């Protein structure tokens, strides 16, 4: 089914949902976004013209409550994280940027509590990340996890997660994780990203940078460091052969220059990446004491 920005778009900025009765996000309202295959059998939609640049415009109808939010964004000394989901289904496409500023806006009252907004956002921190919706905006009152996303096959690391918290009590201590698994979470669960514990409205971006190494010339199941040091936390992570797209796991940490792998490496000198994203993905959350928090997560696969 085709997606249209305007009617299918939401806009989250710094923990605020300013979607309201949004008429358009650059470019024009109701302009169709064509489907295309992203990678590994996952479908997406063509990048919106304009969002690859550093500016974005917004046109919409809002009630009076939003003016205070816009004033605070306009007065801020630094940029806010912005997330733009297209659609309301898990795995729908989204784009996100770590920091944008509300550069200028026009707020015109039409009738009581109905206002037209025209605004322009400038990116402080490029690039815009192509993401999928990993968790829809929802309010949670107990610990849990959401529906598992099947990514079809593993993909290499350097992934990014964006969290937007729209409501959270001062004592809620909301903890949000992005997790992956090789077996649909039947037994194998691995934490990709742990966002900073939240107890207020706000937003956060966290990235995973894969580590690389090469096969040892004498010991077939040893991987040697090539980019700055392995760590004990690498044990259990996936190791991806960047030459022939096979993978194994780290079974032991030797030192900062060497890891032991579960299976023999096929050929010495081949390049490998540690920290690959496994096939299945989900978002989990917890809090102490029991909380009532509203949040959303989008995710860029590496």
C-alpha positions in Angstrom: 0.0 0.0 0.0 1.3 3.4 -0.9 2.4 5.9 1.9 1.8 9.6 1.7 3.6 12.2 3.8 1.0 14.5 5.3 -1.7 12.1 6.0 0.6 9.3 7.1 3.3 11.3 8.9 3.9 11.9 12.6 6.5 14.3 14.0 8.3 13.9 17.3 10.8 16.5 18.5 12.6 16.5 21.8 10.0 14.4 23.4 7.1 16.4 22.1 4.5 15.0 19.7 3.6 17.9 17.4 1.8 15.8 14.8 -1.6 17.3 15.6 -3.5 18.1 12.4 -0.3 18.4 10.5 -0.9 19.3 6.8 2.5 18.7 5.3 6.2 18.1 5.8 8.4 19.2 2.9 7.7 18.5 0.1 4.1 19.0 -0.8 1.2 17.3 1.0 -0.1 14.0 -0.5 2.9 13.4 -2.7 3.3 9.7 -3.0 6.4 7.8 -1.7 7.1 4.8 -3.9 8.0 1.5 -2.4 11.4 -0.1 -2.9 13.4 -3.0 -1.4 15.9 -1.7 1.2 18.0 -4.7 1.9 17.6 -8.3 3.1 14.0 -8.5 1.8 12.8 -5.5 3.9 10.6 -3.0 2.1 10.8 0.7 2.5 9.9 4.0 0.7 12.0 6.4 -1.3 13.7 9.2 0.7 11.6 12.4 0.8 13.2 15.2 -1.2 14.5 17.8 1.2 15.1 15.6 4.2 18.6 14.6 2.9 19.4 18.3 3.2 19.8 20.3 6.3 16.4 22.0 6.3 12.8 20.9 6.7 9.6 22.9 6.5 6.3 22.2 8.3 2.8 23.5 7.6 -0.2 22.6 9.8 -3.2 23.4 12.0 -2.6 23.3 15.7 -4.4 24.2 18.9 -3.3 26.8 21.4 -1.4 24.3 23.6 1.4 23.9 21.0 2.5 27.5 21.0 4.3 27.1 24.3 6.1 24.1 23.0 7.2 25.9 19.8 8.3 28.9 21.8 10.6 26.7 23.9 12.0 25.1 20.8 12.6 28.4 19.2 14.4 29.8 22.3 16.6 26.8 22.8 20.4 27.3 22.5 21.0 23.9 21.0 19.1 21.5 18.7 16.5 18.9 19.6 16.4 15.4 18.3 13.7 14.9 15.7 11.9 11.7 14.6 9.5 11.5 11.6 7.6 8.2 11.3 5.7 7.5 8.1 2.7 5.3 9.1 1.5 3.6 12.2 2.7 0.0 11.8 5.8 -1.6 13.2 8.6 -1.6 10.6 7.1 1.3 8.7 9.8 3.7 7.6 11.0 6.7 9.6 13.7 9.3 9.3 15.5 10.9 12.3 18.2 13.5 13.0 20.1 14.0 16.3 19.7 17.7 16.6 17.6 20.3 14.8 16.7 23.9 15.6 13.4 25.7 15.0 14.9 28.4 12.8 11.8 30.4 12.1 8.0 30.0 12.4 4.8 31.9 11.8 1.8 31.3 14.1 -1.5 32.7 12.9 -4.8 32.4 14.8 -7.6 31.4 12.5 -10.4 31.0 15.1 -10.4 30.2 18.8 -8.0 27.4 19.5 -7.3 26.9 15.8 -3.9 28.2 14.6 -2.0 27.8 11.4 1.7 27.1 11.8 4.4 27.5 9.2 7.9 26.5 10.4 11.4 25.8 9.2 13.8 23.4 11.0 17.6 23.4 10.4 19.8 20.4 11.2 22.6 21.1 13.7 24.0 17.6 13.5 23.7 15.7 10.1 23.0 13.2 8.7 19.4 12.3 8.6 19.2 8.5 9.5 16.9 6.2 7.5 15.1 4.1 10.2 12.3 1.7 10.8 9.7 2.0 13.5 10.9 -0.4 16.2 8.2 0.6 18.7 5.1 2.7 18.0 4.2 5.6 20.4 2.5 3.9 23.3 1.9 4.2 27.1 3.2 1.4 29.2 2.3 0.7 32.8 4.3 -2.5 33.4 7.5 -4.2 32.3 7.5 -5.9 29.0 8.6 -6.1 25.3 6.9 -5.5 22.0 6.3 -7.6 18.9 9.4 -9.1 17.4 10.6 -7.7 14.0 12.0 -10.3 11.6 14.9 -8.7 9.7 15.1 -11.8 7.4 18.9 -12.1 7.8 21.6 -10.6 9.9 23.1 -7.2 8.9 26.4 -5.7 9.9 26.7 -3.3 12.9 27.0 0.5 13.1 23.3 0.7 13.9 21.5 3.6 15.6 18.5 3.8 17.9 16.4 6.8 18.7 14.2 7.1 21.8 11.5 9.7 22.3 9.9 9.9 25.8 6.6 11.9 25.8 5.5 11.3 29.4 7.4 9.9 32.4 7.2 10.5 36.1 10.1 11.7 38.2 10.3 8.4 40.0 9.5 6.1 37.1 13.1 5.2 36.2 12.2 4.1 32.7 14.7 1.7 31.1 14.4 1.1 27.3 16.4 -1.6 25.5 16.8 -2.5 21.8 17.5 -6.3 21.8 18.3 -8.8 19.1 18.3 -12.6 18.8 19.2 -15.4 16.5 16.2 -17.6 17.5 13.2 -15.3 17.8 14.0 -14.8 21.5 13.2 -18.4 22.4 16.4 -18.6 24.3 18.9 -16.2 22.8 18.6 -12.6 23.9 21.2 -10.0 23.3 21.1 -6.3 24.2 22.1 -4.0 21.4 21.3 -0.6 23.0 20.5 0.4 26.5 19.2 4.0 26.6 20.0 6.2 29.6 17.4 5.7 32.4 14.6 8.2 31.8 12.5 9.9 34.5 11.3 12.9 32.4 10.2 13.9 28.9 13.1 13.9 26.5 15.0 12.1 23.7 18.2 10.2 23.1 20.2 8.8 20.2 22.6 5.9 20.7 24.9 4.3 18.1 26.6 0.9 17.8 30.0 0.8 16.1 31.1 -2.6 15.0 34.7 -3.6 15.7 36.8 -5.3 13.0 39.6 -7.9 13.0 41.2 -10.5 10.8 41.8 -14.3 11.1 45.0 -15.5 12.8 47.5 -17.1 10.5 48.3 -20.0 12.9 45.3 -20.5 15.1 42.1 -21.1 13.2 39.6 -19.9 15.8 41.4 -16.7 16.8 40.5 -13.2 15.7 43.0 -10.4 15.9 42.2 -6.8 16.5 42.4 -4.3 13.6 40.7 -1.2 14.9 41.4 -0.3 18.5 40.7 -3.1 21.0 38.3 -5.9 21.8 36.6 -6.1 25.2 35.1 -8.8 27.5 31.7 -7.4 26.5 32.3 -8.8 23.0 31.7 -12.4 24.3 28.5 -13.7 22.8 28.4 -11.2 20.0 28.1 -12.2 16.4 31.2 -12.1 14.2 30.5 -11.5 10.5 32.8 -12.6 7.7 32.8 -9.6 5.4 34.2 -11.6 2.5 31.6 -14.4 2.2 28.8 -13.3 4.5 29.2 -16.2 7.0 29.1 -15.6 10.8 30.0 -17.2 14.1 30.1 -16.0 17.7 32.7 -14.9 20.2 33.2 -17.6 22.8 36.0 -16.0 24.9 37.9 -12.8 25.5 41.7 -13.3 25.4 42.9 -9.7 25.6 42.4 -6.4 23.9 44.1 -7.8 20.8 42.5 -11.2 20.5 39.2 -13.0 20.7 38.4 -16.7 20.6 35.5 -17.7 18.3 33.0 -20.6 18.6 33.8 -22.0 15.2 37.0 -22.3 13.2 37.8 -19.4 10.8 37.8 -20.6 7.2 40.9 -18.7 6.0 43.7 -16.7 7.7 43.8 -13.0 6.8 40.1 -12.7 6.1 38.3 -9.6 7.4 35.6 -9.9 10.1 33.3 -7.5 11.9 32.3 -8.0 15.6 28.9 -6.8 16.7 26.6 -7.8 13.8 22.9 -7.3 14.2 21.2 -10.6 14.4 18.0 -11.6 12.5 15.3 -10.7 15.1 14.8 -7.3 16.8 12.5 -6.0 19.6 12.2 -3.2 22.1 12.0 -4.1 25.9 11.3 -1.8 28.8 11.2 -1.8 32.6 10.9 0.6 35.5 11.1 0.9 39.2 8.6 1.6 40.7 5.8 0.7 38.4 5.4 3.6 36.0 3.1 5.0 33.3 5.4 6.2 30.5 4.7 7.1 26.9 7.5 6.6 24.4 8.5 5.5 20.9 11.6 4.0 19.3 13.0 4.0 15.8 16.0 2.0 14.6 18.5 2.2 11.8 20.0 -1.1 10.8 23.7 -1.0 10.0 
